Amino acid sequence: MEKYLVGGYVRDKLLGTESADVDYVVVNESPASMRALGYKQVGQHFPVFLHPETGEEYALARAEVSTGKGHADFECSWEGVTLEQDLHRRDFTINAMAMTPDGDIIDPYGGQRDLAIGTLRHVSDHFREDPLRILRGARFAARYSFGMHYDTSKLMKEMVEENMLETLPPERLWGEIEKAMLTTNPLAFFTRLDACGALARVFPEIEAMKGIPQSAQWHAEGNVFIHTLMVLEEATRLTQDLPPDRKIRIRFAALLHDLGKPHTPKELLWDAEGNPIGKHHGHEDPDRFEPSLKALAKRINMPSAIKQFVWKVTVAHQLIHRIKDVGPAGLVSLYERLDCARAMRNDEFFVEDIGLACMADSFGRRVMKDDGSVVKLSKYPQMRFFGQAMFRIAHVSPGDIITQVRDAGYSLDTAKQKVVAAQRRSVKNLVFDEEKEMAMSDCVQCWETPCMCGHDYKDWDEKKLKELIRVLNQQLESRKKPDPVADEKAATEKRIATMGKRLVGIATAIRNEFGLNGPALRYLEEDDVQKIRERLKKFDSGEGMPVSLILCKREVADLYELAITSVQADPPMTILIGFHRGKYHAASPESQSDNSASDEAFDGGIPTHHY
């Protein structure tokens, strides 16, 4: 028998990695001769056989002729087909190589070269016979970090524009998407789909996130689409060592947790003048996101278990972000909303994985500080607090309480109320404090000492723990005592922070309005300065905070820095807006500022003018 190893096995062999695919192509045989040799035919449309002992797949070399746009619209022939003809119908050159039993490589289409330079290039126009190859190409780009050949990218765009993706059944879509989400870089899968226009066809719900603004203070990274890709990237990093079933549900939750944001009312996204606001109150409401989730799940045949997990993360992520402020009643309500009693019985990693998805959401954004700088969050203590709360509530036994209350002669409704009261008491004294965290166990499942879920935990002296909690509670009580000096200091710091945030917001709005946020430097004209002055008058009335425009001479001839400052800020705060070339240094003497704080902000000694 003339046989050759082909496809993924040869590709992975040349890359030095193990391959799960062991496929053979057989030349100069027929279905009858294969059956006579004991091979079992399994392909209905293709002449594919299984080895009688190893179960490995053997396929007769074949040629295919397309008869339509669908993946099933073709005619297959095997008689007289050579190895080169069989390889010619394959998708990419890196998959169109064969290996002899002696280890010699047969490479008629340059697969080894493309493998060496990291390029995905289609073999021939046979590529367009199966539109699933668009997703497969994006998956290979994610798996191997390969680039896409220009001609192949062009062909993929043409196939998308010809509506060929719409011919694919959901089951085939899911097969590729699942594999892509389990690669080391699923972000590359979606960016590649976006580049050829396939994202809008397969994931229109994610495409809809483009251009949807977010609050610059809490999402300085940009719009919802950018944030979503960053969250997916963080989820990939956090789950790289997890098993596939946990990995894929957390990554999908990261990808889809903000499905409700494109449906935020427009008046919350932009003001009357078209300036971005980006408030998304209620985007975690099922009425806001559930229709999109159902439509997407149906289109790609998403398993119900993954869809349910995504639903729970989407509903809960906002509440978990601020879980310290929820209170006992809110924690019990969250426990019920997530159906934790059932989920935790059947899934020991349920709580941890919900927390990881929320952590990815937190890490996948950038926060703007009061001074205008942007930072990435590096800690997420909410995950531990969430885990502690859910396991404490789960440790309450509703059956025992109901039995006791009913035996005492009370109604079932009263018994249920007692259960809720006991659940609330279980988390009433939950202390969110660094010292307490250090005292807790290393159990990553329930975060309790002693461990309540049967996992290993470090020994901890119960008396020492109780004493520590007593001291911490005393500290909490002492913090509640009135302290006029501390209260006044806190109020002052809050007022300064509020002023700073408003000033940063005003500066951002002006930069956006006058196109000063782009990478290219643009000098403001004299008309621009006048328009900014008029714009600041609106802020004076709208924000209730007088804002001054100042112009500062630089060392370069006729170059000035334009900035805004607030006379109410204490200490005074000045934020650069842009640069101006003009004759404003000739302004009247009475317009010159006596504000020393502004001078200090712009290298003391340089003349500063107010406008």
C-alpha positions in Angstrom: 0.0 0.0 0.0 1.3 3.4 -1.0 0.5 5.6 2.0 1.7 9.0 3.3 1.2 10.9 6.6 -0.4 14.2 5.8 -1.9 17.4 7.2 -1.6 18.5 10.8 0.8 15.6 11.8 3.4 16.8 9.3 2.9 20.4 10.2 3.3 19.8 13.9 6.2 17.4 13.4 8.1 20.2 11.6 7.2 22.6 14.4 8.6 20.2 17.0 5.3 19.7 18.8 3.1 16.7 19.5 0.1 16.2 17.2 -3.2 14.6 18.0 -3.9 14.1 14.3 -2.5 11.0 12.7 -4.0 10.9 9.2 -2.9 8.9 6.1 -3.6 9.4 2.4 -3.6 6.3 0.3 -2.8 6.3 -3.4 -3.6 3.7 -6.1 -6.3 1.9 -4.0 -10.1 1.7 -4.2 -12.9 1.3 -1.6 -13.2 -2.4 -2.6 -9.4 -3.0 -2.1 -9.4 -1.2 1.3 -12.4 -3.2 2.6 -10.6 -6.4 1.3 -7.6 -5.5 3.5 -9.9 -5.3 6.6 -10.3 -1.5 6.8 -13.7 -0.2 7.9 -15.3 2.5 5.8 -16.7 5.4 7.8 -17.0 8.3 5.3 -20.4 8.6 3.7 -19.3 11.4 1.3 -15.6 10.7 1.3 -13.6 7.4 0.9 -12.3 7.3 4.5 -11.4 4.2 6.4 -10.2 3.1 9.8 -7.3 0.8 10.4 -8.6 -2.5 11.7 -6.1 -2.5 14.7 -5.0 1.0 15.4 -8.1 2.9 14.5 -6.0 5.4 12.6 -7.7 7.2 9.7 -6.8 6.3 6.1 -8.3 8.3 3.2 -8.1 7.6 -0.5 -6.4 10.5 -2.4 -9.3 12.5 -3.8 -10.2 15.5 -5.8 -13.2 17.8 -5.2 -15.2 20.0 -7.5 -17.4 22.8 -6.0 -21.0 22.9 -7.2 -22.2 25.9 -5.0 -21.3 28.2 -2.2 -22.0 25.9 0.7 -19.5 23.6 2.3 -21.5 20.5 1.2 -21.9 21.7 -2.4 -19.2 19.6 -4.1 -18.5 16.5 -6.0 -15.8 14.0 -5.0 -13.7 11.7 -7.1 -10.8 9.3 -6.2 -10.0 7.3 -9.3 -6.6 8.1 -10.7 -6.0 11.0 -8.2 -2.4 11.6 -7.3 -0.9 12.8 -4.0 -0.1 16.3 -5.4 -3.8 16.6 -6.6 -5.0 15.6 -3.1 -2.7 18.2 -1.4 -3.8 20.8 -3.9 -7.4 20.9 -2.5 -6.3 21.6 1.1 -6.7 24.9 2.8 -3.2 26.3 3.7 0.2 25.4 2.5 1.4 24.5 6.0 -1.3 21.7 5.9 -0.5 20.6 2.3 2.6 18.6 3.0 3.1 14.8 3.2 5.6 12.5 4.8 6.7 9.1 3.5 7.2 6.2 5.9 10.9 6.9 5.8 10.4 10.5 7.0 11.0 12.3 3.7 8.9 15.5 3.3 6.8 16.0 0.1 6.1 19.7 -0.2 4.8 20.8 -3.7 3.3 24.1 -2.6 5.9 25.7 -0.3 4.5 24.8 3.1 7.9 24.5 4.8 8.9 28.0 3.7 5.6 29.5 5.0 6.0 27.5 8.2 9.5 29.0 8.7 8.4 32.6 8.2 5.1 32.2 10.1 2.7 32.9 7.3 -0.8 31.4 6.5 -1.2 31.2 2.7 -4.0 29.4 0.9 -2.9 26.6 -1.6 -5.4 27.4 -4.4 -8.9 28.7 -5.2 -10.2 25.4 -3.7 -10.0 27.5 -0.4 -13.3 29.2 -1.2 -15.1 25.8 -1.4 -15.5 25.8 2.4 -16.2 29.1 4.2 -15.3 27.5 7.5 -11.7 27.9 6.4 -12.1 31.6 7.3 -12.5 30.7 10.9 -9.9 28.1 10.7 -7.4 30.6 9.4 -8.2 32.9 12.3 -7.8 30.0 14.6 -4.4 29.0 13.2 -3.3 32.7 13.5 -4.3 32.5 17.2 -2.7 29.1 17.8 0.6 29.7 16.1 0.9 33.5 16.2 1.1 33.5 12.4 0.5 36.3 10.0 -1.9 36.1 7.0 -0.7 36.4 3.5 -2.1 39.4 1.6 -3.7 37.3 -1.1 -5.3 35.0 1.5 -6.7 38.0 3.5 -8.1 39.4 0.3 -9.8 36.1 -0.6 -11.3 35.8 2.9 -12.8 39.2 2.6 -14.3 38.3 -0.8 -15.9 35.2 0.7 -17.4 37.2 3.6 -18.8 39.7 1.2 -20.4 36.9 -0.9 -22.3 35.8 2.3 -20.6 32.4 2.3 -20.4 32.3 6.1 -24.2 32.3 6.3 -24.2 28.8 4.7 -22.4 27.2 7.7 -24.5 25.3 10.2 -24.1 26.3 13.9 -22.4 23.0 14.8 -19.5 23.6 12.5 -19.1 27.2 13.7 -18.9 26.0 17.3 -16.2 23.4 16.5 -13.8 26.1 15.3 -14.8 28.7 17.9 -14.3 26.2 20.8 -10.8 25.3 19.5 -9.9 29.0 19.1 -11.0 29.9 22.6 -8.7 27.2 24.0 -5.6 28.5 22.2 -3.0 30.6 24.0 -4.2 33.7 22.2 -7.9 33.8 21.5 -7.6 37.6 21.1 -5.8 37.1 17.8 -8.7 34.9 16.6 -11.2 37.8 17.0 -8.9 40.5 15.6 -8.3 38.3 12.5 -12.1 37.8 12.1 -12.5 41.6 12.4 -9.8 42.3 9.8 -11.7 40.3 7.1 -15.2 41.4 8.1 -16.2 38.0 9.5 -16.7 39.4 13.1 -19.8 41.3 12.1 -21.3 38.1 10.5 -20.5 35.6 13.2 -20.4 37.9 16.3 -22.5 40.9 15.4 -23.1 41.5 19.2 -19.4 42.1 19.7 -19.2 44.2 16.5 -21.9 46.4 18.0 -19.6 47.3 20.9 -17.4 49.4 18.6 -17.7 53.1 19.2 -19.8 52.7 22.4 -18.2 55.2 24.8 -17.4 54.6 28.5 -16.7 56.8 31.4 -13.1 58.2 30.9 -12.6 58.0 34.7 -13.3 54.3 35.1 -12.6 53.1 31.5 -9.7 55.3 30.3 -8.7 52.5 27.8 -11.5 53.5 25.4 -14.8 52.1 24.1 -16.6 48.9 25.0 -15.0 46.9 22.1 -11.5 47.8 23.3 -12.3 47.0 26.9 -13.9 43.6 25.9 -10.7 42.5 24.0 -8.6 43.6 27.0 -10.8 41.6 29.4 -10.5 38.5 27.1 -6.7 39.0 27.2 -6.7 39.1 31.0 -9.0 36.1 31.2 -6.6 34.2 28.9 -3.7 35.0 31.2 -5.6 34.0 34.4 -6.8 30.7 33.0 -3.8 29.4 31.1 -3.2 26.6 33.6 -6.8 25.6 34.1 -8.5 22.5 32.4 -10.4 23.2 29.2 -13.9 23.1 30.6 -13.1 25.9 33.2 -10.9 27.8 30.7 -13.5 28.1 28.0 -16.4 29.2 30.3 -14.3 31.9 32.0 -13.1 33.2 28.7 -16.5 33.3 27.2 -17.8 35.2 30.2 -15.0 37.7 29.8 -15.9 38.1 26.1 -19.6 38.6 26.7 -20.0 40.2 30.1 -20.8 43.6 28.6 -23.3 42.5 26.0 -25.8 44.9 27.5 -23.7 48.1 26.9 -24.5 48.5 23.2 -28.2 48.7 24.3 -27.7 51.5 26.8 -30.0 54.5 26.1 -28.3 57.0 23.9 -28.9 59.9 26.4 -26.6 58.0 28.8 -23.9 57.6 26.2 -23.7 61.2 24.7 -24.8 64.6 25.8 -26.9 67.0 23.7 -23.8 68.3 22.0 -22.5 64.9 21.1 -19.8 64.7 23.8 -19.3 61.2 25.2 -20.7 60.5 28.7 -20.5 56.7 28.7 -22.7 55.8 31.7 -24.0 52.3 31.5 -26.4 52.0 34.5 -28.3 48.8 34.2 -26.3 47.0 31.6 -26.2 44.0 33.8 -30.0 43.8 33.7 -31.2 40.6 31.9 -33.7 42.7 29.9 -30.7 44.6 28.5 -28.3 41.7 27.6 -30.3 38.5 27.5 -31.8 38.8 23.9 -28.2 39.3 22.5 -26.9 36.3 24.5 -29.7 34.0 23.3 -29.2 35.1 19.7 -25.5 34.6 19.8 -25.7 31.2 21.6 -28.2 29.9 19.0 -26.1 31.2 16.0 -22.9 29.4 17.2 -24.5 26.5 19.0 -23.0 27.4 22.3 -23.5 24.7 25.0 -26.2 25.6 27.5 -23.7 25.2 30.5 -21.5 27.9 29.1 -24.4 30.1 28.2 -25.7 29.8 31.8 -22.3 30.6 33.3 -22.0 33.7 31.0 -25.5 34.8 32.1 -24.6 34.5 35.8 -21.3 36.5 35.4 -23.1 39.2 33.4 -25.8 39.5 36.0 -23.4 39.5 39.0 -20.2 41.2 37.9 -21.2 44.8 38.8 -22.4 43.6 42.2 -19.2 41.7 42.9 -17.0 44.7 42.0 -18.6 46.6 44.9 -19.3 43.6 47.1 -17.8 45.2 50.2 -20.7 47.7 50.2 -23.5 45.2 49.5 -24.3 44.2 53.1 -25.7 40.9 54.5 -29.1 41.1 52.8 -27.4 41.9 49.4 -25.0 38.9 49.8 -27.8 36.5 50.5 -29.7 37.9 47.5 -26.6 37.4 45.3 -26.4 33.8 46.6 -29.9 33.2 45.6 -29.6 35.0 42.2 -26.6 32.8 41.2 -28.4 29.7 42.5 -25.3 29.0 44.5 -26.8 26.2 46.6 -27.3 24.0 43.6 -24.3 25.2 41.6 -21.8 24.7 44.5 -23.1 21.1 45.1 -22.5 20.1 41.5 -19.5 22.3 40.6 -16.7 22.7 43.2 -15.0 25.5 41.1 -18.2 27.5 40.5 -17.5 30.4 42.9 -13.8 30.6 42.1 -14.5 30.8 38.3 -17.2 33.5 38.8 -14.6 35.4 40.7 -11.9 34.9 38.1 -14.2 36.2 35.3 -14.9 39.3 37.4 -11.2 39.7 38.2 -10.4 39.7 34.4 -13.0 42.4 34.0 -11.4 44.6 36.6 -7.8 44.0 35.3 -9.0 44.6 31.7 -9.6 48.4 32.2 -7.6 51.5 33.0 -8.5 54.0 35.7 -7.9 57.7 35.4 -6.5 59.2 38.6 -7.2 62.7 39.8 -4.0 64.0 38.3 -5.0 62.7 34.9 -2.6 59.8 34.9 -3.9 56.3 33.9 -3.2 53.2 35.9 -4.0 49.4 35.6 -5.5 47.7 38.7 -3.3 44.9 40.0 -5.3 43.5 42.9 -8.9 42.2 43.2 -9.7 41.5 46.9 -13.4 41.3 46.0 -12.8 37.7 44.8 -11.7 36.5 48.2 -14.6 38.4 49.9 -17.1 37.0 47.4 -15.8 33.4 48.1 -15.9 33.8 51.8 -19.5 35.1 51.7 -20.9 32.5 49.4 -19.3 29.6 51.4 -20.4 31.0 54.8 -24.0 31.2 53.5 -23.8 27.7 52.0 -22.6 26.4 55.4 -26.0 27.3 56.9 -28.3 24.2 56.8 -31.8 25.3 55.8 -33.2 21.8 56.4 -32.2 21.8 60.1 -33.6 25.2 60.7 -36.9 24.5 59.0 -37.3 21.3 61.0 -36.6 23.0 64.3 -39.0 25.9 63.6 -41.8 23.6 62.3 -41.4 21.3 65.3 -41.9 24.4 67.5 -45.3 24.9 65.9 -44.5 27.8 63.5 -45.5 28.1 59.9 -43.4 27.2 56.9 -43.2 30.9 55.9 -41.8 31.7 59.4 -39.3 28.9 59.0 -38.1 30.3 55.7 -37.7 33.7 57.3 -35.5 32.1 60.0 -33.3 30.5 57.3 -32.8 33.9 55.6 -32.0 35.5 59.0 -29.4 32.8 59.7 -27.8 33.2 56.3 -27.6 37.0 56.9 -26.0 36.5 60.3 -23.4 34.1 58.8 -21.9 37.1 56.8 -22.8 39.9 59.2 -19.4 40.0 60.8 -17.4 39.2 57.7 -14.4 41.6 58.0 -12.8 42.7 54.8 -9.4 43.5 56.2 -5.8 42.8 55.2 -4.9 41.4 58.6 -7.9 39.1 58.5 -7.0 37.9 55.0 -3.5 37.0 56.2 -5.1 34.9 59.0 -7.4 33.0 56.7 -6.4 29.6 55.2 -4.8 28.9 51.9 -7.8 27.0 50.6 -8.7 28.5 47.3 -12.2 27.0 47.3 -13.9 28.4 50.4 -11.2 30.7 51.9 -12.2 29.5 55.4 -10.3 28.2 58.5 -11.0 25.4 59.2 -11.7 24.5 55.5 -15.4 24.0 54.9 -15.1 22.2 51.6 -12.8 19.4 52.3 -9.6 20.8 50.7 -6.2 21.2 52.3 -5.6 24.2 54.5 -2.9 25.5 56.7 -3.3 24.9 60.5 -4.3 28.0 62.4 -4.8 28.3 66.2 -8.5 29.0 66.7 -7.9 31.0 69.9 -5.4 33.2 68.1 -7.9 33.7 65.2 -10.7 34.6 67.6 -8.4 37.0 69.4 -7.4 38.6 66.2 -11.0 39.0 65.1 -11.9 40.6 68.5 -9.1 43.1 68.1 -10.2 43.9 64.6 -13.7 44.4 65.7 -12.5 46.8 68.4 -10.6 48.8 65.8 -13.8 48.9 63.7 -15.8 50.2 66.6 -13.1 52.9 67.4 -13.3 54.1 63.8 -17.0 54.8 64.2 -16.5 57.3 67.1 -16.9 61.0 66.0 -13.7 62.8 65.2 -14.4 66.3 64.0 -10.8 66.9 62.9 -10.6 63.7 60.9 -14.1 64.3 59.4 -13.1 67.8 58.3 -9.9 66.5 56.8 -11.7 63.7 54.9 -14.3 66.2 53.7 -11.6 68.5 52.4 -9.8 65.7 50.6 -13.1 64.6 49.1 -13.8 68.1 47.9 -10.3 68.5 46.4 -10.6 65.1 44.7 -14.1 66.1 43.3 -12.7 69.3 41.9 -9.8 67.5 40.3 -12.0 65.0 38.6 -14.2 67.7 37.2 -11.2 69.6 35.9 -9.9 66.5 34.3 -13.3 65.9 32.7 -13.4 69.4 31.4 -9.9 69.1 29.9 -10.8 65.8 28.2 -14.0 67.3 26.7 -12.1 70.3 25.3 -9.4 68.0 23.9 -12.0 65.8 22.2 -13.9 68.8 20.9 -10.9 70.5 19.3 -9.2 67.3 18.1 -6.2 67.5 20.4 -6.2 63.8 21.4 -4.7 62.4 18.2 -1.2 61.3 17.7 -0.3 64.3 15.4 0.5 67.6 17.1 -1.9 70.4 16.1 -1.4 74.0 17.1 -4.4 76.0 18.2 -5.3 79.0 16.2 -6.4 82.4 17.7 -10.0 81.5 16.8 -9.7 78.2 18.7 -8.6 80.2 21.8 -11.7 82.3 21.6 -13.9 79.3 21.2 -12.3 77.6 24.2 -13.1 80.7 26.2 -16.7 80.5 25.3 -16.8 76.8 26.0 -15.4 77.4 29.5 -18.3 79.8 30.3 -20.7 76.9 29.8 -18.6 74.8 32.2 -18.7 77.7 34.7 -22.5 77.6 34.8 -23.0 73.9 34.2 -20.4 72.5 36.6 -20.6 75.2 39.2 -16.9 75.6 39.2 -15.2 78.7 37.7 -12.5 77.7 35.3 -9.7 80.0 33.9 -7.8 79.7 30.7 -4.1 80.5 31.0 -1.4 81.0 28.3 2.2 80.3 29.2 5.2 81.4 27.1 7.8 78.7 26.3 11.4 78.9 25.4 10.7 78.3 21.7 9.8 81.5 19.8 6.1 82.3 19.6 5.2 78.9 21.2 2.7 79.0 24.1 1.2 76.3 26.3 -2.6 76.6 26.7 -4.0 75.2 30.0 -7.0 75.5 32.3 -7.0 76.0 36.0 -9.6 76.2 38.8 -9.4 79.0 41.4 -11.5 76.8 43.7 -9.1 73.9 43.7 -7.0 73.7 46.8 -4.1 73.4 46.1 -4.7 75.0 42.6 -4.7 72.5 39.8 -3.5 73.2 36.2 -4.0 70.9 33.2 -2.4 71.3 29.8 -4.8 71.6 26.9 -2.6 72.2 23.9 0.0 74.4 22.1 -0.5 77.8 20.4 1.6 79.9 18.1 0.5 83.5 18.1 0.8 87.0 19.4 -1.0 86.6 22.7 2.2 87.6 24.6 1.3 91.1 23.6 -1.8 91.1 25.7 -2.6 94.0 27.9 -0.8 94.2 31.3 -4.0 94.1 33.2 -4.7 90.6 31.8 -1.5 89.2 33.4 -2.2 86.8 36.2 -1.0 87.2 39.8 -1.8 83.6 40.5 1.5 82.2 41.8 0.2 78.7 41.8 -0.3 78.8 38.0 3.2 80.2 37.7 4.6 77.3 39.7 2.7 74.8 37.6 4.4 76.1 34.5 8.0 76.6 35.6 8.0 79.6 37.8 9.3 82.9 36.3 7.7 82.4 32.9 5.0 85.1 32.3 1.5 83.7 32.4 -1.7 85.4 31.1 -5.4 84.7 31.9 -8.0 84.8 29.2 
